[in-house]
Amino acid sequence: MTSKRILVADDDPVVRALLRNLLSAEGYTIAEAKTGNEVLQALNDHTDLVLMDVRMPDLGGMEVLQRLKEQGREVGVLMMTAYGSSNLAIRAIQLGAYDYITKPFELEDVLLTVRRYFEHQALTAEVKDLRSKVAGRDPAERMVGQSPKMLEVYKTVGRIAQSDATVLVTGETGTGKELVAEVIHQNSAYRAGPLVKVGCASLPETLLESELFGHEKGAFTSAVVQRKGRFELAHKGTIFLDEIGEMTLSTQKKLLRVLQEKEFERVGGSTPIRVDTRVIAATNRNLADEVANGKFREDLYYRLNVIAIDMPPLRERKDDIPLLVEHFLDKHRLTPTSPPAKISEEAMAALEAHDWPGNVRELENSIARAVVLAQGGVITSRHLLLGPSAAESRISRRGLDLAGFLDRGTPLPEALMQIERQFLVEALRRADGVELEAASLLGIELETLLAKLKRFGLSPERQVA
């Protein structure tokens, strides 16, 4: 039996008595109202559901719904009407009603609708609880692995988190550099402040400076108001500069000043702004090589590289794959209330044998996709769409082997096809599988890209690295 409280609102005493007897027999606590104003007066925090007629004296049911919406009062409403028009139903749902019942109604239909509402509420509450638990989970709990290289990462994070030293996190794309930044922030003296993230690769130089340091009104054509930059927003917190190696030399010089003097000016401004912000930077490039090639400032490199954390690629910590798979199966359930999917031994063997050029991110995407394909059941190898081999991915990164084409006597049309395919793979990798962004990188229309992907049998998800 349930102790849910239902308010029955109808100006017909016969209908009220009928519903009272029906619902009371099911264990519900019943209150009654015969007008719209009585509904508003009778509602309290203990009312779980209102069964309300559309036509009542003084205020009709639709008017009551409108007032409840305006007042922000959250309560389930089932409308009762002898006029089953679609317009009325749509309007009632738009105003917040859960459903409507057409008179004359079958008693069993009323009971089923009421039960369905409370089941829906229970499921919604459970989903909210699960989401809040996931959202509130310590980032450290999302760092999974017991391999020697990951244990070294944990030790380094534990030793330096409480300091205010600048940290440089290196590693291939998809290894979890951003997650490391989150863990450091949550365990640092700056955890009460914000963690502000900046993707340096996603912003052109003209916008990056404004994003980092803000701008004054009138600094440039579109600067119609003053705007705070990310450093200013990260005061007493942490700023995470992702893909720092993509930053131009001009912006690097201004960043160096912030690290040295803890102050900067907004674009178009002259007043120094001081900040107390911890800096964590990340890159998938070898910055020492970039310095040697004149693409990165040496003084900035040493300012950033006070504490270095290198995230190992997944192919160098394959012992962690079963733990990661278990973690992602729990994270990516078919529905929030579904049990985790299972994985067969042969599927696990396939995962452990794969090179994972896209690292942990590729593994997570593969598991999430496999859960959907297996409908939350047992994942087998046929549900796994594994990406290109590490060798193919590395060829794409190195560039074109033109001499090899000539040495092997590759005909020009075939060589051009191989070059085009590598070009597509690299664009998709850089765009993290986002087709529109890859098309933009290639300077072609999205439809053209899709046609080429189909021609070469390429899948965007499989090229993410």
N, C-alpha and C positions, 0 to 999 in steps of 0.2 A: 504494500500500500504506500501511497505517496502523501506528503503533506503540502503539496503545492496549492497556492491560493489562486482561485479563479474568480474574476468579477464578471457576472453575467448581466449585460445591459440590454434591455428590451422593454418597450412600453406595453407589451402584451403580457399580462400576468400568467396566462396559460403557458406561453413559451418559456417564461422564466422558471415556472414550477417544473416543467418538463425537463429543462436542462439542469436544474438544481438536483432533481431526483436522480437523473442519469449520471451526473458527474460525482455526486456525493457517494453513490454506490461504488464508484471506482476509487474512493479514498481522497478525493480532492476536497479542499475547504472552499466553500462557496459564499460569495458576497453578491448582493444584487443592487442594480440601479435601473431606474425607469426613464431617466432623462439624460441628456448629454452633460448638463451641469452636475448632476449627481455622480456621473462617471469621474469627472475631474475632481470632485470633492472626496470621493471614496478611494481614489488611488493613493497608495502609500508605498513605502519601500518593500512591503511584504507581498505586494501584488505581483504574481508571476505571469498572468495571462488575462486578457480581456476578450470576452466574446461579446461583440457589440453589433447591434442592428444599425443599418444605414439610416433608417427613418425613425427619429425620436423627437419628442417635443423639445422646444427651445433650441437645442443644438443637435444637429444630425451627426451621425457617426463620422462622416467625412470631415466635418468641421472640428470634431473632437480630435481626429487624427492630425489635422493641420495644427491645432494648438499644441498637441503633444510634441510634434516635430519642432515647432518654434521655441518651445520651452526646453528642448533638449532632454525630455524625459524618456528614458529607455524602458519600455515595457512591451511584451509581446501582445499583438492584437490580431484576432480573427474576426473578420467582418461577416455579418449575416445579412443577406439581402434577398428579396423576392425578385430582384431585377438583375439577372445574370448577364449583363452586357459586358463586352470585352473592355470598353472604355472605362467603365466603373472599376473593373478588376485592376486594370493597369494603373489607374489613378490611385487606388487604395495601396497598391504595392509601392508606388513612388513615394507615397506619404509615410511609408514605414510599416504597413500591415504585413504580417507573415503570409497570410492566405485569406481566402474568403469561402463562405459556405452559402449555397443557394437554397432558399426556402421554396417549397417544403423539403426538409432534409430527412435523410435516413439517420436514425440514432447511431447506428454503427459507423456511418461516415463521420459523424461529429467526433466520436471517440477516437477513430483512427487519425483524424486531423490533429486533435489535441495531443495524442501520444506522439505523433510525428514531430510536432513543435517542440515538445520537451526533449525528445531524442536529439533533435537538431541543436537545441541549446546546450545539452550535455556534451555533444561532440565539439561544438564551437568552444566551450570552456576548456575542454581537454586540449584542443589545438593551440589555444592561446597560452595555456600552461606550458606546453612543449616548446612553443616558440620563445617564450620568455626565458625558459631554462637554457635554450641554445644561445639566445642573444646575450644572456648574462654569463655564459661560460667563460672561464678564464682562458685567454688565448693560449696559455701554456698547456692546457689540456688538449689543444688541437695540434700540438707538436708531437708527432708520433714517431717512435723509432728507438731501438736499443742497440744499434750498430755502434762500433767504436767511434766512428766519425761523428755520429749524432751525439754521443755522450760527451765528446769534446765540445760540441756546440753548446750543450746544456751547461757544462762547467764554465765556459767563458761567459755566457749570459748571466749565470749566477754570480760570478765574480765582479762583473762590471755594471750590473743594472743600477745599483745604488749610487754610482758615481755620476758626475755630469760630463764625462769625457765624450767627445765626438766618436761615433762608431761608423765604420765602413763595412757594409755587408756585401760580399761578392758571391757570385755563383751564376750558373746558367739560368735562363728563364724557366720558371716553373718549379724552382727548388724550395721556395718558401721564404724568400727574403723579407717580404712584407710582414709575414707572420712573426718573424724574429723581431722586427721593429715593434710590433704590438706587444710582444712578451716583455721586451726591455722596458717599454713605456709603462706597462701595468705594474712592473716591479721596481720602478724608479721613484726618486723623490719628486718627480714631476707628474706622477700619476693622477693627482687631483686636477691637473690642467688638461687641456685638449690634446689629442694626437691629430695633427694636421698633415694630410698626405698630399704630395705634389708629384704628378707624373711629368717629369721634365721632357720625356720624349713625345708626349702628346700635344705639346704647346709650341708654337713657333716663337722665335726669339722676341719678336715684337710684343707678344702677349705674356711670355714667361716672366719678363722683368716686372711688369705690372702685377702679375699674379703673386710673385714673391714679395714685392716691396710696396704694392699699392700705388695709387696715383692721386694727384690733386685734381680738383675740378678745373677743366680747361687745359689739362696737360696735353691732350690730343683731341682730335675731332669728336670722338665718341665719348669722351670723359665728361659727361654732363653733371656728375656728382663726385664728391670725394669718395675714395674706396680704400679700405684697409687691405693690406696684402697678407699673404699666408704667414709670414714671419710675425707680423703684428698680432694676428689671430692666435698664434701659437705661444704667446707670452705666458710664462709660467707653466708651459707644457712642452710638448715634443713636436718637432717638424721632421717628417720623413720625406727625403728627396729621392724619389725612385728614378732609376736610369740617369744618374748624375753624369754619366759619360756622354750623354747626348747634348749637354749644355755647351753653348758657344763660349769662346774665349772671352768675349766681352762680358757676358753674364757671370762667368767664372770669377772675373776680377772683382765684381761687385759683391759676389758671395763671399769671397775671401775677406773683404772688409768687415762683413757681418761677423764672421768667425773670429777675426782678430780683435775687433773693437766693440762688438755687441751692439752696434748701432748702424743705421742706414737712413736715407731720405726716400720719401715716396717719389715716384716719377713726377717731375714737374714741381717738386717741392725743394725747400732749402733748410727746413728744420730737422735736425737729427732726432731720430726716434730710437730710444734704447729698448732692448728686449732681453729678457732672461729666458732663453729657449735652448733646450737640448736638441742637437742635430744628429740625425741618423741618416746616412746616405746609402744607396744601394746601386749596384751596377752589374751587368752581365759581361762587361768588357774588362780587359786587362789594362788597368789604368797606368801601370808602369810602362807598358808598351805604348800607350797613348801619349804619355809624357815624352818618351824617347822619339816619337814621331811628331812632336810639336802640336798635338791636338788637345792636350790637357796641361794646365799649369802645374808645374812641379811644386810650387809653394802651396797651392790649394790641395794637391794630392797629399802632402805630408800633414796639412791641417786636418784633413778628413780621416786620414789613416792612423789616428791615434790608437784606436782599438780596431783590430781587423777580425772579422768573422767570415769564414769561407763556408758556404753551404754546399755540401757534397751532392753531385748528381745522383739520381736514383740508381743508375747502373753500377755505382760504386757502393751501394748499400742495399743490395737486393735481399739481404736477410730481413729487412724491414717491410718488404712487400706484404706478407701475410697480415702483419699488424695494421698496416695502412689500409688494406682491403677490408679488414674487419671494421675499422673506424669509418670508412666511407660507406659501407653497407648500412651501418647504424645511422649515419648522417643523411643518406639519400634513400629514405624509405619511399615506397610507392605512394603512400599517403602518410600524413603526419602520424596517424594512429596505427598504421600497418606494422607488423613485426619486421625486423630486418630480413632481407632476402638471403638465401643461402648460396654457396658457390661450390661447384663440383671440383673434385680433385684434378681432373684434366684441365678445367678452366684455370685453376690456380697455377698449375704447371705452365700453362701458356703465358700467364702473367709474369711468372718468375723468369721465363726464358726470354721475354721481350727486352729490348735494349732501352726503351723509354727515353727517346730523344727529347720529349716534352716534359720529362721528369714527373714530379708528384702531381702537378696540374693535369698532365695527360692521363695519369692513372686515375685520378678522381673523375675526370670527364668520362673515361671508359667505364668506370663502375656505375656512375649515374645513368649513362645510356643503357648499360646492360640490365640494370634494375627495371627500367621501363620496358625494354624488349622482352624480358622474362616475366613481366607483369608481377614483379615482387616475389616470384617463386624461386626455383633453383636456376642459377646462372650456369650455363654450359659454354663451351668454346664458341658455339655458333652465335651466341649473344655478344661476343667480343669483337669489336671492329678496331683492331690495333693499327696504329699509325705506321709511318714509314720506318725503315730500319735506321739505326744510328748512322750506319755508313752512308745511306742516301741523304740523310739530313746533314751530315758533315760535308758531303760533296757540295750540297747546295750552299753551305756557309763559305766554303773555300773559294768558290767561283767556278768558272768554266775551264774545262780541260781541253782547250783548243788543239794543243799539240797532240793530245791523245786521240782526238778524232782523226787527225791526219795520219798518225802512226798506224791506226787500226783500219785505215781506208774507208772510213764511214762516209757514205754518200752525203752530199750537201743537204738534200731535203730531210734525210733522217737526222743529221746533226742539228738542223734548225728546229726540228720537232723536239729533240732532247733538250736543247737550250730553252725553248719556250716552256717546256714542262717544268724545268728547274726554276725558271723565272716565276712561274705561277706558284710553285711550292714555297719559294722564299717570300713572296708577297703575302701569301696566306699566313705564313709563320709570323711575319712581322705584325700582321693585323690581328693576331690571335684568333684566326678563323672567321673574322667578321668580313663577310663578302663585300659589303659596300666600301669599307675602308681599304680592302685589298684592291678593288677596282680603281679607287682614287690613287693609290700608290702606283698602279700600272698605267694610269692615264687613259683608261678605257671605260666604257659604259658598263653598268652592272649586268645588263643583258648579254653583252659580249663576253664578260667574264664567266657567267653561268654557262654559256655555250661552250667555252673552252674547257671548263672543268668537266663538263659532261663528255666532251670529246676525249679527254685524257683519263677519264675515270677517276677523277680526284674528288675527295670529300673534304670540305673546309675543316671539319672537326679533326680529321686525321692528320692535318698538316700543322696543327698548333704545337708549338715547341717552346 
